[in-house]
């Protein structure tokens, strides 16, 4: 996904700086970034699918994440999601594209496994 003057930047909404306790001295961390787009056609299911696939392709090309399953929901707000996993980083990623009040919201969330904190 190329960044240009027509593409709004991603905003970090969770930087993974907080441990979420899993018990027994383990915790997970969540990293989340999102992008909100407006304009003609951004809530078209084909556009949304293309954007989610593009970001999933970027993760796949990184050789860090392995693509997983994709789901599409076309009742209510249209939502497209794709999962990926990283055994190297002990993490799971979820890419979600959804229509929201005439805009397209693309979210990438990566959650680590429960890992030792000490």
DAQUICOR-V500345 format. One record per run of one state. SS is the DSSP state (hx for helix, st for strand, lp for the rest). FROM is the first residue (numbers start at 1). TO is the last residue. If there is no record, write none. Layout:
BEGIN
<<SS/FROM/TO> <SS/FROM/TO>>
END
This chain:
BEGIN
<<lp/1/10> <st/11/15> <lp/16/19> <st/20/23> <lp/24/25> <st/26/28> <lp/29/29> <st/30/37> <lp/38/44> <hx/45/61> <lp/62/65> <st/66/73> <lp/74/78> <st/79/86> <lp/87/90> <st/91/100> <lp/101/102> <st/103/112> <lp/113/114> <st/115/116> <lp/117/118>>
END
